[in-house]
Amino acid sequence: MAFVVGGLYAAAIYMMLRRSIVKLVIGLVLLSNAANLLIFTASGLTRGAPPLINAGDVLPPGISADPLAQALILTAIVIGFGVLAFAVVLIHRAFEVVGVDDMDKMKDTDT
């Protein structure tokens, strides 16, 4: 899993260093997925029952899954989807105004 996370981070950084805005957004999506996979892997891949505690108990009986990592990943997925939707709309509008996808050519339109 460490190699998969490292590969996703490397691919994300490579895509974000490209000049195309579409490749930048693809890199952001890969970066988001790599971070989610890293959190999921760091929390431990334990198969177990849901972390429900019976009345009167202090700890759940037996092996249980870690709910914190699941909640963090779910929140990160929702935030990542919102950022992706905003970036797609921003790219579409920038392409309508400027008419080019290359970020170096977009800098030349400021004058």
PyMOL commands that set and color helices and strands:
alter all, ss='L'
color gray80, all
select helices_A, chain A and resi 2-16+21-42+67-98+103-110
alter helices_A, ss='H'
color red, helices_A
deselect
rebuild
show_as cartoon
